[in-house]
Amino acid sequence: MPLRVPTLRDPAVVVRPIRVRDARALEVELRRNRGWLRRWEATNPGPGPSYDARTGIRLLRAMARGAIGLPFALEVDGEFAGQLNVSQVSFGSLSSCAIGYWVAERFAGRGVTPTAVALVADHCFSELGLHRVEICIRPENGPSLRVVEKLGFRYEGLRRRYIHIDGGWRDHFAFALTAEDVPGGVLGRWRSGEADPRLAMVPAADRLAAGLRG
């Protein structure tokens, strides 16, 4: 059964289904933010066609029809600001999903990404009935690490050479929340100041194994 992709709203952010007609705005933002995003973009380890925004959006929307994903666009003040995708949706005994996201550089530092992640995570828990939400982040991606810190995601371990990013297999830190962690919702816990950033702390041994210093 297809998954309905909802529109989720907060005073500053709208998270809505991405549409094929967003392709032009998506291409503009990807080009404008090339330097900001390139280090974190998934790449194909083998030969393949160059990226096409329309095709990419159609593939994401097909994930919703196949009940394995939810593709969203982020808007700030009516302006296309980035993407958030729920993938690896599994029901039954696993009941989990993964969240990935990016936001244009000019919107960074304004709470857009943690708000969007919290809205979508709450939807996954309350409406889809999932039990676990995971986010995997490259060790060098400071802005994304701050998102999971703010929202109180729990650090779960180092995944070696996990995803092909920017031309190579890259290590990732894994973070997660379960429904029991946030009975009042992810957004509500963050806004109330009850999210504990220490839960996302990466042990020194894992930082060292991932090539980080300090």
C-alpha positions in Angstrom: 0.0 0.0 0.0 1.5 3.4 -1.0 2.6 5.8 1.8 0.9 9.2 1.9 3.5 12.0 2.0 2.0 14.7 4.2 2.6 18.4 4.5 4.0 19.2 8.0 4.1 22.8 9.2 5.9 24.9 11.8 5.8 28.7 12.0 9.2 28.9 10.3 9.3 25.7 8.2 7.1 23.8 5.8 8.0 20.2 5.0 5.9 19.0 2.0 5.9 16.3 -0.7 8.5 17.0 -3.3 7.0 17.4 -6.8 8.4 16.9 -10.3 7.9 20.6 -10.9 10.4 21.3 -8.1 13.2 20.1 -10.4 14.1 23.6 -11.6 14.4 25.0 -8.1 16.3 21.9 -6.9 18.8 22.2 -9.8 19.3 25.9 -9.0 19.9 25.2 -5.3 22.3 22.3 -5.9 24.3 24.5 -8.3 24.3 27.5 -5.9 25.3 25.4 -3.0 27.8 23.1 -4.8 30.7 24.0 -2.5 28.5 23.7 0.6 27.1 20.3 -0.3 29.6 18.4 -2.4 31.5 16.7 0.6 28.2 15.2 1.8 26.5 14.1 -1.5 26.0 10.4 -2.1 27.8 9.2 -5.3 27.6 6.2 -7.5 30.7 3.9 -7.1 30.2 2.5 -10.6 29.6 4.0 -14.0 26.2 5.6 -14.5 24.3 8.5 -16.0 24.8 12.0 -14.7 22.3 13.3 -12.1 19.0 14.5 -13.5 16.7 16.3 -11.1 13.4 15.2 -12.7 14.4 11.6 -12.8 15.7 11.8 -9.2 12.4 13.2 -8.0 10.4 10.6 -9.8 12.6 7.8 -8.3 12.0 9.3 -4.8 8.3 9.5 -5.4 8.3 5.9 -6.5 9.7 5.0 -3.1 6.5 6.3 -1.5 4.3 4.3 -3.9 6.3 1.3 -2.9 5.9 2.1 0.8 9.6 2.2 1.4 10.2 6.0 1.6 8.8 9.5 2.0 10.4 12.3 -0.1 10.1 15.8 1.1 11.0 19.4 0.1 11.8 22.0 2.7 10.4 25.5 2.4 11.3 28.6 4.3 9.1 31.7 3.7 7.7 30.0 0.6 11.2 29.4 -0.8 12.7 26.0 -1.7 15.3 25.5 1.0 16.4 21.8 0.8 15.3 18.2 0.9 14.6 15.6 3.6 14.1 11.9 2.6 12.8 9.1 4.7 14.2 5.8 3.4 14.5 2.2 4.3 11.0 2.2 5.7 10.2 -1.2 7.2 7.1 -2.3 9.1 6.5 -5.4 11.1 9.1 -6.7 13.6 11.6 -4.0 12.6 9.4 -1.0 12.2 12.2 1.5 11.4 13.4 4.0 8.9 16.3 6.3 8.2 16.3 10.0 7.6 18.7 12.0 5.4 18.6 15.7 4.7 20.3 18.8 3.3 19.6 22.5 3.5 20.8 25.4 1.5 23.7 27.3 3.1 21.8 30.6 3.4 19.3 28.9 5.7 21.8 27.2 7.9 21.9 28.1 11.6 18.3 29.2 11.7 16.9 26.0 13.1 15.4 24.8 9.8 17.0 21.4 9.7 16.3 20.3 13.4 12.7 21.5 13.0 12.2 19.6 9.8 13.8 16.4 11.2 11.7 16.7 14.4 8.5 17.1 12.4 9.2 14.2 10.2 10.4 11.9 13.0 7.2 12.7 15.0 5.2 11.8 11.9 7.1 8.5 11.6 6.4 7.6 15.2 2.8 8.8 15.6 1.3 8.3 12.1 3.3 5.5 10.6 3.6 3.7 13.9 7.4 3.1 13.4 9.5 2.2 16.4 12.9 3.5 15.5 14.4 6.4 13.4 18.0 6.4 12.4 20.3 9.1 11.1 23.8 8.4 9.8 26.3 11.3 9.5 29.8 11.6 8.2 32.2 12.3 11.1 33.4 15.5 9.5 29.9 17.0 9.0 29.7 19.4 11.9 26.4 21.0 11.0 24.6 17.7 10.7 26.1 16.5 14.0 24.7 19.5 15.7 21.2 18.6 14.5 21.3 15.2 16.3 22.8 16.8 19.4 20.0 19.4 19.5 17.3 16.8 19.2 18.9 14.4 21.6 19.5 11.5 19.3 21.4 8.6 20.9 24.8 7.7 19.5 24.9 4.0 18.4 28.2 3.4 16.8 30.7 3.8 13.9 29.8 2.3 10.5 33.0 1.8 8.5 32.9 2.7 4.8 29.1 2.8 5.0 28.0 5.0 2.1 29.7 6.1 -1.1 30.1 9.9 -0.7 32.0 12.4 -2.8 33.8 9.7 -4.7 34.7 7.2 -2.0 33.4 4.9 0.7 33.0 7.0 3.9 32.7 6.2 7.5 29.5 7.3 9.3 28.4 7.8 12.8 25.0 6.3 13.5 22.4 7.9 15.8 18.8 6.8 16.6 15.7 7.4 18.6 13.0 5.0 19.5 9.4 5.8 20.2 9.9 5.2 23.9 12.6 7.9 24.0 10.2 10.6 23.0 6.7 10.0 24.4 5.9 13.7 24.1 7.4 14.0 20.6 10.8 15.0 19.2 9.8 18.5 18.5 8.1 19.0 21.8 11.1 17.6 23.7 13.5 19.9 21.9 11.4 23.0 22.2 10.9 22.4 26.0 14.7 22.1 26.5 14.5 18.5 27.6 16.6 17.0 24.7 20.0 16.0 26.1 22.8 16.7 23.7 25.1 14.4 25.7 23.2 11.4 24.2 24.8 12.2 20.8 28.3 12.3 22.2 30.7 10.2 20.2 33.3 8.3 22.3 36.9 9.3 21.8 37.8 5.9 20.5 35.3 6.1 17.7 36.3 9.7 16.8 39.9 8.5 16.6 39.0 5.5 14.5 37.1 7.8 12.1 40.2 9.9 11.7 39.1 12.9 13.8 41.4 14.6 16.2 40.5 16.4 19.4 
